[in-house]
Amino acid sequence: MSEPTPIDQPVLELRNVHTHYGPVHVLKEVSLEIRPGQIVCLLGGNASGKTTTLKTILGMVSPTSGEVVIGGRIVNGLPTAEIVKLGVSMVPENRRLFNRMTVKENLEIGAYLRSGDTSEDLDRILKLFPVLEQRLTQRAGTLSGGEQQMVAVGRALMAQPKLLLMDEPSMGLAPILVTQNFEIIQQINQAGTTVLMVEQNARLALSIADYGYVLQTGRIVLNDTAQKLATNPEMRRAYLGEVD
Amino acid sequence: MTLTTREARKTLRWSVIAGLVMVFTSAVGMMESFDDRLIIYPVLSLGYLMLFWIVPLAGFQATHLPRLEGIEPPGKGLSNVLIGALTGLGAGVILAVFVVVADRFDLREVFVSISPRLVRLLTFEDTLPGGLLATVLIPTLLGTAGGAFHLLRDNLGRRLVLALEWVLVVAILEGVVAQILRQIRLDALGERIYTQRALEWFAAVALFLAILPIPASRTGTNQVERIRQRLFSIDPAQRIRNSVVSAVVILVFLILLPQLLGSLLSEVLANVGLFLIMGLGLNIVVGLAGMLDLGYVAFFAVGAYTVAVLTSSLSPRFAPELSWWLALPVALLVSALSGVMIGTPVIRMRGDYLAIVTLGFGEIIRILFLSDWLSPIFGGAQGILDIPGIPLGVTRVSGISPESILYFAFAFVLIAAWVSWSLQHSRIGRAWNALREDETVAAAMGVNTVRAKLDAFIVGAILAGGAGALFAAKLGSVFPSSFELLVSIIILVVVIVGGMGNIVGVAVGAVVLIGILGGPNVPGLMAEFAEFKLLIYGALLIFMMLRRPEGLIPARARYRELHADEADQDAWLDKSIHPIQSRPSSSETTAEPDC
């Protein structure tokens, strides 16, 4: 009876995850849970372990203890490719496109693990980002920052992910592009993709998220619904830059 | 007429460059040892060509200004000639100073090549009057010619250069041309135009005049790109038909070629083939997957030794005396295994570290073959002799008839090219591309990076192993000294100079470097260069890194990366310069209302 139905089953769960870089203890007892259809944001200052959390989820570093559970399956120690196969894709920090390859080649790499025809996905991405249509044969490195962000998101979506990890989507973008970007994240989410977003811009992230976690030197110090976090006095003082 | 500071600085710079190149060429002995080889009878020897080629180029460069958008190109006139002359004069003075020093002081203890004969050659003692004056005057004239080149209309200039290039090629590659003439039964012509291996001056003039009217087209990367675009714009059915036709033509050509070339040239071309196969393999590892492997020769050695052990009757311990055809798959398999063995431990390293470690592994393999410990199996420094060649029906193909080996080389090259082409355009090719660009992100896209890198290593190892198998059959014996570090480096140079990541580029690199200059232990067409081969390799590599880092025939991605700004600028210029040129007509139209 208490068995969770597939709908309720978290897309991703971290259970008491500890991660070390060499002897350095980076993540300390991190637990979080993301349910289908949510936008969850992971907030925190510099060097608080946000990116390491993403790397741990993707298997690029393996946790020293604790469990990473994706879709009900413990994935600790699996190679990244296997984890990507389970439906997790990432938009890396600073976009990190394959600069010398064309936009189209970049997008195609996103669908690397999927066999068969991917032209339908390409059409879907181009519908989401019509600007990229004329850019397909252009070298990705020559695009503007905003367009590069679109390619990075498109590349991740080509894999038809269940869970999209976004590392600092607002970094290095003009304010208007940041707003646009967050609208797109919402759009993607409404189309059925669960999103885990790592962000420094707490106010903006909380405005679209359902739930938030706050990391501080590798430890989760706060977690609550986005609305409550946005009004939490401690949160407001530390991360939203407000002095009451 | 006065020079601006900028012009003066440029003049000085180029005259120093030209002067020092001439001094260097003389001091290392190139001038003297190449003087024995006349190329245009009786006026020009290879030595003087090697000495003076830089001067007209410097004269040209000293007045060369890049085309800048928005700035009218400066007028060309007497100043170009003057600057060219000054550049040549400066270079000549530097050379003259060198001659005086070499004449007065005995430098032979340090510079063995600075001999009295060199001084005589540099002052034209036996040929021209004037002594030192000639040493100064001839560069001045050449520099003037280089500067005056700017005054020619573009098209005429290009045609002159083309004609001159052809004359020099026909003169320098006397061996090839004479051989081809002999094979097509035109010996009489060959004997008439060549004297003492040099082109007769009247033949040179005739050839020059014959080529001059041929319109020369602009060459260069733009041209390559244009051809590529034209190829891809043809509709697919037509393209398939075209490629079938060209495949047949190429095949017929390849079948006829060895007969046409005769054994000496076939030998050279077979060596080109061997290096080309390895170049294609290394191109996959370095050019596509982006792993700098400096121990690539190890796989070549493994392939060669496997065939040697399996086929030779003199193999010390284990001599099954298999047929080459049975030994070949074993050699490929063993190479692949050694690829896994060397690849697995080093695969997690990146960049420089990978290069150092593979370099070490390459040397270890060679030293193992050389070692006393393994000499009961591999023969140590004595190597393995009496490798029987490739049985083919009733005959046996080996290095004794280079023509037939050349057919095998062709076949191997075609297979290697096909393999690298199809891999490059497959899923794994895309993974390699991504891997080279950004390993971390490639992993995040689901590319199994360890697996993909290992695949590249294995494919590279198999191709080198195949080349090794052919090498063993061709040479009839294998020695550890054939597999020195230098081989790895030369293959890498072939790939870099030709154009990393591009199959045609690697082919061009192999033909130019191995075919013309010659590889390690392998003579090229210009056997004269033997001693100075590595010097020329080094100079070429430095020049390429500075001026054309993408290689002779670049892969598109590399060209885009290295010349993105220029490509953008070119696109800009193509659009914006033409309107400037047609401005007179537009100014006429705007002027009309005033009238």
Interface residues (C-beta under 8 A of the other chain):
Chain A: L58 M60 P79 T80 A81 V84 K85 S89 M90 P92 R96 F98 N99 R100 M101 E105 E108 I109 G110 Y112 L113 R139 G141 T142 R155 A159
Chain B: R427 R430 A431 N433 A434 E437 D438 T440 V441 A442 A443 A444 M445 G446 V447 N448 V450 A557 R558 R560 E561 A564 D568
